């Protein structure tokens, strides 16, 4: 069973709650989006994006069982708690063992390990449901995300038109991830998500 939510601390000491995204979180997505720069929006959507449409909000907040899972991050020391990141995967219809992943982190919280935490939470959920790898489309200039996936032994599937398609292997056993900073972070997330706080 995948634990629904857990708390953790970012590199700057901020405490965040990681939890599933719910339909009633539409307003949180809109708030978070306002704090994402044009560059970060372009890296996420691979196109200019000035606002989230109603269709976007419906898509990003509606789960479809284990075929579409989204996790969000709230900074819980703020009053009220502030949305600071979201990641989701959608299982591919023609490849049931694969899912496409996307992640967005508010600019002020980038570089603090939050993207890795969100992806790790999704990875644990996906691996427990038979998904063996994520597929990610990353802009060639998004060096931080490319580095993160490289530390997970990602393989380049294609590299054309400024976009890199990556295949990221997933593991049910966290010990199977590489001995890298990102691999270690995934092991921490798996432990936290399982509720193994004292181990």
Backbone bond lengths (Angstrom), bond angles and torsions (degrees), N, CA, C in turn:
res aa  C-N    CA-C-N  psi(-1)  N-CA   C-N-CA  omega(-1)  CA-C   N-CA-C  phi
1 X - - - 1.464 - - 1.524 109.38 -
2 X 1.310 116.80 130.96 1.451 121.39 178.43 1.522 108.94 -85.84
3 X 1.313 115.85 126.98 1.465 119.96 178.65 1.519 108.95 -66.09
4 X 1.328 116.92 136.04 1.458 121.68 -174.70 1.515 113.27 -67.92
5 X 1.338 117.22 -37.53 1.457 118.17 -174.87 1.524 110.38 -152.49
6 X 1.336 114.73 159.85 1.456 120.24 176.42 1.518 108.44 -158.91
7 X 1.323 115.63 160.45 1.449 122.17 176.69 1.524 109.56 -107.71
8 X 1.321 115.39 148.79 1.459 120.37 175.16 1.521 108.69 -153.38
9 X 1.325 116.37 173.29 1.460 122.33 -176.36 1.521 109.80 -118.62
10 X 1.319 116.42 132.79 1.458 121.62 178.92 1.524 110.25 -80.71
11 X 1.322 116.32 173.83 1.463 121.34 -175.24 1.519 113.08 -63.14
12 X 1.339 117.60 -24.62 1.460 120.29 -179.99 1.522 112.52 -92.79
13 X 1.336 116.64 4.84 1.455 121.07 178.78 1.511 114.96 94.67
14 X 1.333 118.56 -7.31 1.463 121.03 179.16 1.528 109.91 -67.93
15 X 1.331 115.75 137.32 1.460 120.26 177.90 1.524 109.71 -94.23
16 X 1.319 116.25 133.81 1.455 120.82 -179.96 1.518 110.55 -127.23
17 X 1.324 114.27 147.15 1.460 122.57 172.60 1.519 107.68 -102.80
18 X 1.314 116.22 124.90 1.463 122.22 176.37 1.522 106.89 -102.86
19 X 1.325 116.59 123.65 1.465 119.50 -176.62 1.521 110.25 -152.71
20 X 1.338 116.93 161.94 1.467 119.87 177.18 1.526 111.29 -61.11
21 X 1.320 116.02 146.12 1.461 122.13 175.51 1.526 108.05 -80.84
22 X 1.330 116.55 137.12 1.451 122.96 -176.50 1.526 110.53 -117.31
23 X 1.330 118.41 159.03 1.467 120.78 178.80 1.526 112.97 -55.81
24 X 1.328 117.09 -32.89 1.461 119.55 -179.12 1.534 113.24 -77.47
25 X 1.339 117.13 5.01 1.461 121.27 179.69 1.523 113.43 -90.86
26 X 1.320 117.23 9.50 1.474 119.50 -177.47 1.526 111.89 -53.71
27 X 1.328 116.73 -43.97 1.469 119.54 -178.04 1.524 111.79 -65.96
28 X 1.346 116.75 -31.67 1.459 119.77 178.04 1.525 110.84 -67.80
29 X 1.326 116.81 -37.86 1.460 119.65 176.69 1.522 110.85 -63.64
30 X 1.314 116.31 -40.44 1.469 119.73 179.50 1.525 110.81 -65.34
31 X 1.332 117.22 -41.12 1.463 121.07 177.97 1.524 110.35 -63.19
32 X 1.331 116.57 -48.43 1.454 120.58 -179.75 1.515 112.58 -61.07
33 X 1.323 116.23 -40.41 1.463 120.96 -177.89 1.525 111.30 -61.23
34 X 1.323 117.04 -33.82 1.467 121.11 179.51 1.524 112.24 -65.51
35 X 1.334 117.05 -18.39 1.464 121.63 -179.07 1.530 112.24 -105.16
36 X 1.324 116.11 16.11 1.465 122.08 176.65 1.524 107.80 -107.28
37 X 1.319 116.68 125.73 1.463 121.26 -176.67 1.524 111.22 -68.61
38 X 1.333 115.49 164.63 1.461 120.64 177.72 1.529 110.89 -59.29
39 X 1.336 116.64 -39.31 1.470 119.72 179.05 1.519 111.09 -63.56
40 X 1.327 116.80 -45.93 1.464 119.99 179.77 1.523 111.44 -65.53
41 X 1.323 116.47 -36.28 1.469 119.53 176.27 1.526 110.06 -63.44
42 X 1.323 116.03 -41.24 1.466 119.14 -179.78 1.530 110.48 -65.42
43 X 1.328 116.99 -41.61 1.464 119.90 177.84 1.524 111.06 -61.98
44 X 1.340 117.30 -35.81 1.461 120.05 -178.86 1.523 112.08 -74.63
45 X 1.345 117.15 -46.92 1.457 120.42 -173.00 1.527 113.24 -99.93
46 X 1.348 116.52 -7.53 1.466 122.24 -179.00 1.524 111.38 57.44
47 X 1.327 115.01 30.60 1.466 122.97 178.02 1.527 106.57 -168.71
48 X 1.340 117.73 158.39 1.473 119.29 176.00 1.530 110.27 -60.94
49 X 1.319 115.75 142.87 1.465 120.41 -178.24 1.526 107.93 -147.12
50 X 1.345 116.69 111.01 1.458 120.00 -176.56 1.523 112.73 -93.37
51 X 1.335 116.83 -22.85 1.464 120.38 -178.52 1.522 109.90 -158.68
52 X 1.335 115.23 162.96 1.455 121.19 173.77 1.522 108.58 -92.99
53 X 1.317 116.87 123.98 1.463 120.60 178.74 1.526 110.08 -77.25
54 X 1.321 116.11 168.06 1.465 119.99 175.09 1.524 110.53 -58.64
55 X 1.329 116.13 -37.61 1.467 119.76 178.18 1.527 110.83 -64.16
56 X 1.336 117.14 -41.78 1.466 120.95 176.17 1.522 110.74 -58.48
57 X 1.337 115.55 -48.34 1.460 120.20 -177.07 1.518 111.34 -63.63
58 X 1.322 117.14 -38.75 1.466 120.62 175.99 1.528 110.28 -62.27
59 X 1.325 115.17 -46.60 1.466 120.42 -177.38 1.516 111.45 -64.03
60 X 1.336 117.07 -44.71 1.455 121.07 -173.23 1.520 113.39 -75.75
61 X 1.328 117.87 -16.80 1.466 119.71 -176.49 1.520 113.90 -113.39
62 X 1.316 117.05 0.85 1.464 120.61 -178.99 1.521 109.85 -107.89
63 X 1.318 115.73 118.80 1.456 120.93 178.60 1.521 110.38 -87.67
64 X 1.322 116.12 151.07 1.464 121.96 175.15 1.522 107.95 -126.49
65 X 1.325 114.43 65.23 1.451 119.39 -178.68 1.512 111.29 61.43
66 X 1.324 116.91 -139.45 1.460 121.29 -179.50 1.520 112.69 -87.09
67 X 1.334 117.75 3.53 1.464 120.27 177.16 1.520 112.17 -87.93
68 X 1.315 117.43 -18.22 1.473 121.73 179.27 1.515 107.18 -146.04
69 X 1.326 115.88 106.31 1.460 121.44 -175.63 1.523 108.76 -124.47
70 X 1.326 116.92 133.41 1.463 121.66 178.10 1.523 109.29 -128.66
71 X 1.333 115.62 138.21 1.455 122.37 176.40 1.520 108.29 -122.69
72 X 1.327 115.61 138.20 1.455 120.73 179.08 1.509 110.90 -118.30
73 X 1.339 115.74 163.31 1.459 121.83 178.13 1.516 109.47 -124.68
74 X 1.327 115.80 131.74 1.459 122.59 176.51 1.518 108.98 -120.04
75 X 1.345 116.37 131.39 1.463 118.58 172.81 1.514 107.20 -79.16
76 X 1.327 116.87 114.99 1.460 121.04 -169.76 1.523 113.32 -90.47
77 X 1.335 118.38 -7.11 1.458 119.81 175.16 1.525 111.30 -82.00
78 X 1.328 116.79 -16.80 1.468 120.80 177.19 1.529 109.08 -78.07
79 X 1.319 116.12 156.09 1.463 121.03 178.60 1.531 109.73 -130.60
80 X 1.343 118.09 108.31 1.473 126.23 -0.95 1.528 111.09 -74.85
81 X 1.335 116.47 168.92 1.464 121.22 178.50 1.528 110.06 -55.91
82 X 1.335 116.03 138.97 1.459 120.86 -174.06 1.527 112.03 -108.92
83 X 1.343 117.53 135.61 1.468 120.37 176.42 1.531 109.88 -71.95
84 X 1.326 116.46 128.79 1.467 119.82 -175.58 1.524 113.61 -127.93
85 X 1.338 118.10 -5.25 1.459 119.05 178.62 1.512 111.85 -175.36
86 X 1.326 115.07 156.78 1.468 121.31 177.30 1.523 108.29 -151.05
87 X 1.313 115.82 143.60 1.470 121.31 174.41 1.520 107.69 -142.07
88 X 1.326 115.72 148.79 1.457 118.46 179.49 1.516 109.95 -150.68
89 X 1.327 114.56 158.06 1.462 119.04 171.17 1.514 109.34 -130.56
90 X 1.325 114.28 151.69 1.460 122.23 175.99 1.522 107.04 -127.67
91 X 1.325 116.31 121.05 1.460 120.02 179.84 1.525 109.85 -65.25
92 X 1.318 116.82 136.83 1.459 121.45 -179.85 1.526 109.62 -72.73
93 X 1.324 116.69 134.28 1.464 120.63 -175.76 1.524 112.18 -67.51
94 X 1.327 116.99 -29.56 1.468 119.70 -177.34 1.523 113.23 -99.90
95 X 1.337 116.77 -0.60 1.474 121.11 179.20 1.519 106.98 -143.84
96 X 1.324 115.84 89.19 1.455 120.60 -171.98 1.525 113.03 -66.56
97 X 1.335 117.11 -14.27 1.456 119.63 178.86 1.522 112.18 -94.30
98 X 1.338 117.69 8.77 1.458 121.83 -177.72 1.519 110.19 -131.47
99 X 1.328 116.10 152.57 1.461 121.47 177.49 1.518 108.97 -144.50
100 X 1.332 115.02 143.60 1.461 120.08 176.04 1.522 108.92 -86.83
101 X 1.331 115.92 136.41 1.457 121.03 -176.08 1.516 110.46 -119.44
102 X 1.344 115.44 148.33 1.458 121.73 174.48 1.527 107.92 -145.67
103 X 1.331 116.21 146.84 1.469 121.10 -178.24 1.520 109.75 -141.70
104 X 1.327 115.56 142.66 1.460 122.30 175.69 1.523 108.51 -134.38
105 X 1.322 116.14 130.91 1.461 121.89 176.72 1.523 108.08 -125.40
106 X 1.335 116.27 131.80 1.464 121.84 176.46 1.528 109.30 -54.78
107 X 1.327 117.12 139.09 1.469 121.14 -170.82 1.524 113.86 -53.79
108 X 1.328 117.73 -41.87 1.464 120.05 -177.34 1.524 112.57 -66.39
109 X 1.330 117.74 -12.84 1.462 121.45 -178.61 1.524 112.28 -111.08
110 X 1.298 117.03 7.18 1.462 120.21 176.58 1.524 109.91 -75.92
111 X 1.319 116.11 149.08 1.456 121.06 -179.45 1.517 114.20 80.97
112 X 1.339 117.15 8.77 1.470 121.41 -178.27 1.523 112.55 -110.32
113 X 1.337 116.51 4.94 1.462 120.36 178.75 1.512 114.67 92.61
114 X 1.343 117.49 2.57 1.465 119.56 -175.34 1.518 112.43 -68.86
115 X 1.328 117.66 -41.76 1.463 120.16 178.80 1.518 111.08 -57.96
116 X 1.321 115.83 -42.91 1.469 120.80 178.84 1.529 111.16 -63.08
117 X 1.326 117.01 -40.52 1.465 121.05 179.58 1.527 110.20 -63.07
118 X 1.329 116.61 -46.43 1.461 119.98 -179.31 1.523 111.75 -63.46
119 X 1.325 116.37 -43.87 1.466 119.64 179.75 1.524 110.25 -66.09
120 X 1.328 116.74 -38.31 1.463 119.91 178.14 1.521 112.06 -62.56
121 X 1.342 116.34 -40.17 1.469 119.51 178.04 1.517 111.04 -63.28
122 X 1.337 115.97 -41.38 1.460 119.55 177.03 1.525 111.40 -66.58
123 X 1.323 116.21 -39.70 1.467 120.28 -178.79 1.526 110.84 -60.54
124 X 1.318 116.41 -42.45 1.467 119.50 179.93 1.522 110.80 -63.48
125 X 1.320 115.73 -43.27 1.463 120.37 178.87 1.532 110.35 -63.11
126 X 1.330 116.39 -47.64 1.466 120.89 -176.72 1.522 111.52 -64.31
127 X 1.338 116.31 -45.49 1.472 120.16 -177.56 1.520 111.41 -62.83
128 X 1.328 116.49 -31.52 1.463 119.65 179.49 1.518 111.99 -73.47
129 X 1.331 116.90 -12.79 1.462 121.21 -177.57 1.531 112.18 -114.41
130 X 1.323 116.98 22.71 1.453 120.54 172.78 1.513 115.93 87.39
131 X 1.314 118.49 5.33 1.462 120.72 175.97 1.522 108.06 -84.87
132 X 1.311 116.60 123.80 1.463 121.09 -174.20 1.517 113.49 -97.71
133 X 1.333 117.02 -16.45 1.464 118.84 177.67 1.518 111.41 -159.68
134 X 1.321 113.86 151.41 1.450 122.16 171.85 1.518 109.11 -94.82
135 X 1.321 114.82 150.97 1.464 122.39 170.63 1.525 106.63 -114.60
136 X 1.327 116.96 130.80 1.454 120.79 -179.74 1.514 110.04 -131.73
137 X 1.321 116.24 137.91 1.457 122.79 174.76 1.529 106.28 -107.62
138 X 1.330 116.18 114.40 1.465 121.80 -171.95 1.522 109.44 -123.32
139 X 1.330 116.56 135.35 1.458 120.46 175.90 1.522 109.43 -64.45
140 X 1.317 117.01 139.91 1.459 121.27 -175.45 1.532 113.08 -61.62
141 X 1.324 117.61 -21.38 1.465 121.11 178.76 1.523 113.32 -89.40
142 X 1.318 117.49 -4.69 1.460 121.61 179.59 1.530 108.79 -84.89
143 X 1.330 114.69 72.39 1.466 121.15 -171.47 1.526 113.21 -63.58
144 X 1.337 116.50 -36.32 1.465 119.08 -178.38 1.521 111.06 -63.81
145 X 1.332 116.77 -43.07 1.458 119.34 -179.45 1.526 111.04 -70.82
146 X 1.305 116.78 -38.68 1.469 119.85 177.14 1.522 110.52 -61.63
147 X 1.335 116.96 -40.70 1.462 120.65 178.79 1.524 110.97 -65.62
148 X 1.342 116.44 -42.94 1.461 120.14 178.99 1.525 110.55 -56.93
149 X 1.324 117.00 -48.53 1.456 120.14 -177.96 1.526 111.60 -68.98
150 X 1.338 117.13 -33.39 1.464 119.99 177.08 1.526 110.48 -61.28
151 X 1.330 116.90 -36.60 1.468 120.99 179.40 1.526 112.24 -71.32
152 X 1.333 116.56 -7.90 1.466 120.95 175.04 1.527 111.26 -104.81
153 X 1.340 116.14 15.91 1.473 122.65 -179.78 1.521 112.67 65.99
154 X 1.339 116.54 34.23 1.463 120.33 177.54 1.520 110.13 -64.78
155 X 1.329 115.53 145.31 1.454 122.69 176.69 1.525 109.33 -110.45
156 X 1.336 116.29 138.52 1.456 120.98 177.79 1.522 108.94 -78.70
157 X 1.328 115.83 120.12 1.461 121.33 178.08 1.527 111.00 -89.27
158 X 1.338 115.96 -36.63 1.459 120.66 176.49 1.523 108.38 -158.06
159 X 1.327 115.04 155.41 1.460 121.17 -178.59 1.523 107.67 -148.03
160 X 1.340 114.61 92.68 1.458 118.63 -176.20 1.517 109.83 -152.01
161 X 1.318 115.91 148.41 1.452 121.14 174.74 1.507 114.68 64.46
162 X 1.342 117.29 25.64 1.453 120.64 179.14 1.507 114.66 84.00
163 X 1.328 117.81 0.80 1.457 122.30 -179.48 1.521 110.06 -121.01
164 X 1.329 115.33 136.41 1.457 121.91 -179.13 1.525 108.59 -111.33
165 X 1.321 116.86 123.24 1.467 120.62 175.45 1.522 108.41 -95.44
166 X 1.327 115.74 126.36 1.451 121.83 -176.12 1.520 111.35 -118.82
167 X 1.312 114.82 150.24 1.468 122.70 173.95 1.521 107.14 -115.82
168 X 1.338 116.81 116.27 1.461 121.88 -174.57 1.520 109.32 -111.12
169 X 1.338 118.42 114.55 1.467 120.33 -179.27 1.524 112.21 -70.00
170 X 1.337 115.60 142.51 1.461 122.31 178.62 1.519 109.79 -114.69
171 X 1.333 115.89 155.24 1.460 120.91 -177.35 1.528 110.32 -138.87
172 X 1.313 115.83 136.71 1.467 119.94 172.93 1.525 110.17 -69.60
173 X 1.327 116.08 -35.88 1.463 121.83 179.33 1.525 108.78 -92.35
174 X 1.324 119.04 113.72 1.458 120.47 -177.17 1.519 113.76 -61.79
175 X 1.330 116.67 -22.21 1.472 119.55 179.02 1.522 111.47 -64.88
176 X 1.326 117.05 -18.85 1.466 120.83 -177.39 1.526 112.75 -78.26
177 X 1.335 118.02 -12.60 1.464 119.01 177.63 1.528 110.00 -72.40
178 X 1.323 117.48 154.71 1.469 120.73 -176.86 1.534 112.50 -61.03
179 X 1.322 115.41 157.37 1.459 120.83 176.46 1.524 109.77 -84.00
180 X 1.321 114.13 69.96 1.457 122.87 178.33 1.526 107.90 -126.99
181 X 1.329 117.52 172.52 1.467 119.82 177.61 1.522 111.03 -59.90
182 X 1.334 115.65 -40.04 1.463 119.07 179.60 1.523 110.99 -69.25
183 X 1.324 116.92 -40.82 1.458 120.12 176.50 1.517 111.72 -60.85
184 X 1.338 116.53 -41.62 1.465 120.44 177.33 1.520 110.92 -64.01
185 X 1.342 116.16 -39.69 1.466 119.99 178.92 1.522 110.64 -63.86
186 X 1.318 117.66 -39.76 1.467 121.04 176.82 1.521 110.34 -61.62
187 X 1.329 117.68 -41.56 1.457 119.88 179.10 1.529 110.81 -62.03
188 X 1.333 117.01 -38.84 1.464 120.26 176.91 1.533 110.82 -63.79
189 X 1.340 115.96 -43.09 1.464 119.84 -179.32 1.526 110.65 -64.24
190 X 1.320 117.63 -43.53 1.463 120.27 178.92 1.530 109.72 -58.59
191 X 1.331 116.27 -42.05 1.468 120.26 -179.39 1.529 110.44 -65.09
192 X 1.336 116.93 -45.76 1.451 120.79 -179.44 1.536 111.55 -64.59
193 X 1.333 116.10 -43.00 1.458 120.55 -178.54 1.518 111.90 -65.97
194 X 1.336 116.01 -26.98 1.466 119.97 178.60 1.527 111.51 -83.76
195 X 1.336 116.11 -8.55 1.460 119.01 -178.27 1.505 113.13 82.76
196 X 1.361 117.58 15.22 1.472 120.79 -177.72 1.528 109.61 -88.64
197 X 1.327 116.58 61.96 1.466 120.48 -171.97 1.522 112.55 -68.20
198 X 1.306 117.38 -28.98 1.460 119.01 -176.32 1.498 114.74 -95.55
199 X 1.343 116.72 6.61 1.468 119.18 -173.99 1.512 111.21 -104.70
